[in-house]
Amino acid sequence: MTLSLPDADVPAYDVPVPTFRSYVGGRDVDSAHHLYTVHSGSVLTDVFASLTRKRRLERGEDVPATDVVGRCAVADAETVAAATEAAAAAAPEWAATPLSTRMALGELVRERLLARHEELVELLVAEGSPVALARWQVAGLVELFSPETLAYCAGQLHSSVRIGRRELTVRRVADGVVCVNPPSNAPAASALFGITALLAGNAVVLRAPRSAPLGVLFALRELVVPALTELDAPAGTLNFFCARPGPVLRAWLEDPRVDDIFFTGDVERGLELERECVARGKKPILELAGNDCVVVWRDADLDLAVEALTECFFGSGQICMAPNQVVVHPEVADELLARLTEAAGRIRPGYPWQEGVLLSPVLRSERFFAYLRDALERGASLVHGGRRLEVDGEPSDTGPFLEPTVLRVDGLAGCREIDAVATETFFPLLPVIVAEPGPDLLDRVLDHVGTNPYGLRNSLWADDEAVVDRFLARTRNGGLLKINDSHLGWLPYLPTHGGTGLTGGVFGEANYPMLRSSHLQGVSRATGIRPRDAVFDAYHRLDRQGR
């Protein structure tokens, strides 16, 4: 399927609507019910007419499919159950497949991603992602399947040493059936992230979110399934469908064939799911919220630091690993805020296919204004922003966009009484905390970072190597630390997701799904060893070495 990004302000697709089906047990499964996706530009132009047309199509009415870019089958309970059954049947054979073959899957997915990345970008734009951020997601996927990342994980999955007449191996063994629930924001990238559990030897079942299913289903059907076919993977190694999350999660919890549930979503539901998984003997793998902190020290390169801080506003802050709060040294606070205000003013809304657009529409914006009111009532000051905007950037009481907003919070003491500091906001809202001066300033800043109950990413901008070393020594929370670097940027070899505390739950850490969905096992393979000697001669050898 190929889409063309429209040049006009209102996109129009008057072509046969492509259908994305469920995929279970190695075959496509259609449904009597379908969800329709209307191009995001059409929704921005006339949300009422677009959503009315969408609902009428989903009711089966014979209306023109104007601006519809695709539809997907809605899986029923039987399809959901069949997906788990197929995965359970395929899991033992796929787990027994040589590691080199399974790692080749990552290489093949990367090749197909490079060949068809423009199609994926176009679908993500059609579903509402600004084109710049769609490209950012695709670039992250290329790093996820990079040779460096694959080589690191392969080394973790299997390592051997020869000692005497034994070959000793430490390996990670697949858990079995892994069920993946990606989020509604960046679901296609999250889906491809989740299916890396396949490389450990797991069979995977994945639910595409109803709000943005097309990119997910395209990525899995066109990039991953052909790669599995090329490797002769058993039918049922990968299964996917679109359905409501509640019933699916309940079915996975109750199904004894499910070993792991990889859930991305809000903290409250994620921690509840963690408890339910443990009670049923299942492994929870959680990607929840982030409340990432960026520290800007007095010797930081402020131009580059500000460039990184504006990443808070990308996608209107609806990216979990975006900066969510800043702690700045008091000596450079005023200069940082002045430069940040200027940079925030250059970030504008627009149609998602337009170059340079970084803001996304925001649903439930009343929560944004609740955060803003709370901060101002508790002593924060509004430095920039705080308004709704239309697609052309004009302020409006009903605009679907939110203006990039910067708050000044004076003092670390009590700053977490402000909700926008204490929690993930998921809005283009950045509180800048100006730390109090004093001889123990660095210790207080590091205490603030280290006591954050969330733990996705943390960043530091500083030139002093002693400050950098103390930051690295003291900052134990978070799945990824960045020093003088983009907060959002992807890197090969290093983890892209995962974290501690409210970000990853009790078992949270940096997340390579192929490692998190497997477990350690030691193996000894001996030749010509007498068991009794192995039991009783060990001490005699030790005694001789001691003499």
Salt bridges, closest charged atoms under 4 A:
ASP28 OD1 - ARG221 NE 2.98
ASP30 OD2 - ARG21 NE 3.28
ASP30 OD1 - HIS34 NE2 2.90
GLU58 OE2 - LYS54 NZ 2.77
GLU61 OE1 - ARG56 NE 2.69
GLU61 OE2 - ARG59 NH2 3.10
ASP67 OD2 - ARG53 NH2 3.57
GLU119 OE2 - ARG116 NE 2.88
ASP175 OD2 - LYS283 NZ 2.76
ASP175 OD1 - HIS519 ND1 2.78
GLU222 OE1 - ARG116 NH1 2.86
GLU230 OE1 - ARG112 NH2 2.91
ASP255 OD2 - ARG257 NH2 2.99
GLU272 OE1 - ARG269 NH1 3.63
GLU276 OE2 - ARG250 NH2 2.98
GLU276 OE1 - ARG269 NH1 3.27
ASP292 OD2 - HIS487 NE2 2.79
ASP303 OD1 - ARG339 NH1 2.60
GLU331 OE2 - ARG298 NH1 3.72
ASP334 OD1 - ARG408 NH1 2.82
GLU335 OE2 - ARG339 NE 2.65
GLU342 OE2 - ARG346 NH1 3.46
GLU355 OE2 - ARG135 NH2 2.90
ASP374 OD1 - ARG378 NE 2.79
GLU403 OE1 - ARG387 NE 2.81
ASP410 OD1 - ARG408 NE 2.96
GLU436 OE1 - ARG444 NH1 3.19
ASP440 OD1 - ARG444 NE 2.96
ASP443 OD1 - ARG470 NH2 2.33
ASP443 OD1 - ARG474 NH1 3.26
ASP447 OD1 - ARG474 NH2 2.56
GLU509 OE2 - ARG516 NE 3.69
ASP533 OD2 - ARG530 NE 3.83
ASP543 OD2 - ARG547 NH2 2.89
